[in-house]
Amino acid sequence: MTSETIRIRARRRRTTLTWLNTAAIAVVALLFTFPFLWMFLTALKPADEVFSGSALGSQLRWQNFADAWTLVPFGRFIANGFFVAIAGAALSVVVAVLSAYAFSRLRFRYRDRLFLLYVATLVLPQEVLVVPLFIMMNEAGYVDTYAALIVPFAFTAFGTFLMRQFFLTIPVEYEEAARIDGASRVRTLWSVLLPQLRAPLSVLGVFSFIGYWNSYLWPLIVINTQDKATVPLGLTMFTGEHGTQWNLVMAASTIAVVPSLFIVVLLQRQLMKGVSMGGFGGR
């Protein structure tokens, strides 16, 4: 067997593997895309054809989107959701950066043990926390306020863990050089470390935004009035004593997906860079 034949076979093998990988990725992408496609097509059906079993209805009712927007104050829910998600994501990033810097760079007694204890809180489901959190919010007078939606879940261990792992990938020599030049810890963090962490900060910001945007259980418990309701609570208002208007629910859900999808597409490059930087590794 000549070397040319070996090269040709190796090239064919690589081409075959490339096609197989592409086909596998396409199948997985289709599986993840199908629920959104089904939701969108259902949003265009008349109410009596939602469970007809066909992909398309007898007519495309774009009016369903307008009806979903006006039947309940969905614009108000969208505005509330944006405010809570943006404020919550910003606060989560600030808390995560400061706490991660402390756990990765500062030296104090029992630092690693406290970090492990803090990370261990990730195993607690939200259902376990809602009762004590509600008692705290009620005693503080924060029930049915934006603060109750934003503050409690901004202090989670996930962001701290994620940012700490990224901090550990940055050589300490950068900070030592800045300290020699007279920079304080705050200046070093702001001018030396954070510029290198734009991608992981984007990852954490997107995760936090989506978490706040999709949160349902906690707003359901702590919010009592329609004025403070967020999008997930608004979706429940299409269910009445005569049943659920599923075509309008799907139309409203389609509208609700757009902001998260837009942010992910807009920051796609930063998200991919943040993942490739190995934030779940560290030294």
C-alpha positions in Angstrom: 0.0 0.0 0.0 1.5 3.3 -1.1 1.7 6.4 1.0 -0.6 8.2 -1.5 -3.3 5.5 -0.9 -2.9 5.9 2.9 -3.4 9.7 2.6 -6.5 9.3 0.4 -8.0 6.8 2.9 -7.2 9.1 5.8 -8.8 12.1 4.0 -11.9 10.1 3.3 -12.1 9.0 6.9 -11.8 12.6 8.1 -14.5 13.6 5.6 -16.8 10.9 6.8 -16.3 11.8 10.4 -17.0 15.4 9.6 -20.3 14.6 7.9 -21.3 12.3 10.8 -20.5 15.0 13.4 -22.5 17.5 11.4 -25.4 15.2 11.1 -25.3 14.5 14.8 -25.2 18.2 15.7 -28.1 18.8 13.3 -30.2 16.1 15.0 -29.5 17.5 18.4 -30.2 21.1 17.2 -33.5 19.9 15.8 -34.5 18.2 19.0 -33.8 21.4 21.0 -35.5 23.6 18.4 -38.7 21.5 18.0 -40.4 22.7 21.2 -39.9 26.4 20.2 -41.2 25.7 16.7 -44.2 23.8 18.1 -44.9 26.7 20.5 -44.8 29.3 17.6 -47.0 27.2 15.3 -49.5 26.7 18.1 -49.6 30.4 18.8 -50.9 30.9 15.2 -53.8 28.4 15.5 -57.4 29.2 16.2 -58.5 28.3 19.7 -60.5 25.3 18.6 -57.6 23.8 16.6 -54.9 23.8 19.3 -55.2 20.1 19.9 -56.1 19.1 16.3 -52.8 17.3 15.9 -51.8 19.1 12.7 -48.7 21.3 12.5 -50.7 24.2 11.0 -54.2 25.5 11.7 -56.8 26.2 9.0 -55.6 29.8 9.2 -52.6 31.7 10.6 -54.0 33.9 13.3 -51.4 36.6 13.9 -54.1 38.4 15.9 -53.3 36.0 18.7 -50.2 37.9 19.5 -52.1 41.2 19.7 -54.8 39.5 21.8 -52.2 38.1 24.2 -50.7 41.5 24.6 -54.0 43.3 25.3 -56.0 40.7 27.2 -53.8 41.1 30.2 -51.3 44.0 30.9 -48.5 42.0 29.3 -46.5 45.1 28.5 -46.4 45.8 32.2 -45.2 42.3 32.9 -42.5 42.6 30.3 -41.3 45.9 31.8 -41.3 44.4 35.3 -39.4 41.4 34.0 -36.8 43.6 32.4 -36.3 45.8 35.4 -36.0 42.8 37.8 -33.8 40.8 35.5 -31.4 43.6 34.7 -31.1 44.9 38.3 -30.8 41.3 39.6 -28.1 40.4 37.0 -26.1 43.5 37.8 -26.3 42.9 41.5 -25.4 39.2 41.1 -22.3 40.1 39.0 -21.1 42.7 41.6 -21.6 40.3 44.5 -20.0 37.4 42.6 -16.9 39.4 41.6 -16.3 40.8 45.1 -16.8 37.5 46.9 -14.8 35.5 44.3 -11.9 38.0 44.6 -12.0 37.5 48.3 -12.0 33.7 48.1 -9.3 33.5 45.4 -6.9 36.3 46.4 -7.3 37.4 50.0 -5.7 35.3 52.7 -7.7 34.8 55.9 -8.4 32.1 58.4 -10.7 29.2 57.3 -11.0 30.8 53.8 -11.2 27.5 51.9 -13.5 25.9 54.5 -15.9 28.9 54.3 -15.8 28.6 50.5 -16.7 24.9 50.6 -19.5 25.7 53.0 -20.8 28.5 50.7 -20.6 26.3 47.6 -22.5 23.5 49.5 -25.6 25.8 49.6 -26.0 25.0 45.8 -27.4 21.6 46.8 -30.3 23.3 48.5 -33.4 23.4 46.2 -35.3 26.7 46.0 -38.3 25.0 47.5 -36.4 24.7 50.8 -35.5 28.3 50.9 -38.7 30.0 50.0 -40.3 29.7 53.5 -37.4 31.3 55.5 -36.8 33.8 52.8 -40.5 34.8 52.8 -40.4 35.2 56.6 -37.3 37.4 56.3 -38.9 39.6 53.5 -42.1 39.9 55.5 -40.3 41.0 58.6 -38.3 43.5 56.6 -41.4 44.9 54.9 -40.3 43.9 51.4 -43.2 41.6 50.5 -44.8 42.7 47.2 -41.8 44.9 46.3 -39.2 44.8 43.6 -36.5 44.4 46.3 -38.1 41.1 47.3 -37.7 39.9 43.7 -34.1 41.1 43.3 -32.1 40.8 46.5 -32.6 37.3 47.9 -31.2 35.4 44.9 -28.4 37.8 44.1 -26.2 36.2 46.8 -25.9 32.7 45.4 -22.8 30.5 45.4 -23.0 29.8 41.7 -21.7 33.2 40.5 -19.0 33.2 43.2 -17.8 29.7 42.3 -17.8 30.5 38.6 -15.9 33.8 38.9 -13.4 32.3 41.4 -12.4 29.7 38.9 -11.7 32.4 36.4 -9.8 34.4 38.9 -7.6 31.4 39.5 -6.6 31.3 35.8 -5.1 34.8 36.0 -1.4 34.8 37.1 -0.8 36.5 40.5 2.2 38.3 39.0 -0.1 40.8 37.3 -1.5 41.9 40.6 2.0 42.0 42.2 3.2 44.3 39.4 0.2 46.6 40.0 0.8 46.6 43.7 4.5 47.5 43.1 3.3 50.5 41.0 1.2 51.6 44.0 -2.3 50.4 42.9 -4.7 49.5 45.7 -6.7 46.3 45.7 -9.7 48.0 44.3 -7.7 49.6 41.6 -6.0 46.3 40.8 -9.4 44.5 40.6 -10.9 47.2 38.4 -8.0 48.0 36.1 -6.1 44.7 35.9 -8.3 41.8 36.6 -11.8 42.8 35.3 -10.6 43.8 31.8 -9.4 40.2 31.4 -12.8 38.8 32.5 -15.2 40.4 30.1 -16.2 37.0 28.6 -16.9 35.3 32.0 -18.7 38.4 33.2 -21.0 38.1 30.2 -21.6 34.5 30.9 -22.6 35.2 34.5 -24.7 38.2 33.4 -26.6 36.1 30.9 -27.2 33.2 33.3 -28.4 35.6 36.0 -30.6 37.5 33.6 -32.3 34.3 32.3 -32.6 33.0 35.9 -34.5 36.1 37.0 -36.5 36.4 33.8 -37.8 32.8 34.1 -38.3 32.7 37.9 -41.8 31.6 38.8 -42.0 30.1 42.2 -40.5 32.9 44.2 -42.5 35.7 42.5 -45.6 33.6 42.9 -45.1 33.6 46.7 -43.8 37.1 47.4 -45.8 39.2 44.9 -49.5 39.9 45.7 -50.5 42.6 43.1 -50.6 42.7 39.3 -48.5 45.8 39.2 -45.3 44.0 40.4 -46.0 40.7 38.5 -43.3 39.4 36.1 -43.7 37.5 32.8 -44.1 33.9 34.3 -46.9 35.1 36.6 -48.5 36.9 33.6 -48.7 33.7 31.7 -50.8 32.1 34.4 -53.4 34.8 33.9 -54.6 33.2 30.6 -56.2 30.5 32.7 -59.6 31.3 34.0 -62.7 29.5 35.3 -63.7 28.5 31.7 -60.3 26.9 31.0 -57.0 27.9 29.5 -56.6 29.8 26.3 -53.7 27.8 25.0 -53.2 29.6 21.7 -52.8 32.9 23.7 -50.5 31.2 26.2 -48.3 30.1 23.4 -48.4 33.5 21.8 -47.4 35.2 25.1 -44.7 32.5 25.7 -43.3 33.3 22.2 -43.1 36.9 23.1 -41.5 36.1 26.4 -38.7 34.0 24.8 -37.6 36.8 22.5 -35.6 38.9 25.0 -33.6 36.0 26.3 -33.0 34.7 22.8 -31.9 38.2 21.7 -29.4 38.5 24.5 -27.9 35.1 23.9 -27.5 35.8 20.2 -26.1 39.3 20.9 -23.5 38.0 23.3 -22.8 34.7 21.6 -19.2 35.4 20.9 -18.5 36.4 24.5 -20.4 33.3 25.8 -18.4 31.0 23.6 -15.1 32.7 24.7 -16.1 32.5 28.4 -16.8 28.8 28.1 -13.6 28.1 26.2 -11.5 30.0 28.8 -12.2 27.1 31.2 -14.1 28.8 34.0 -14.9 25.4 35.5 -11.2 24.5 35.8 -8.8 26.6 37.8 -5.6 26.0 39.6 
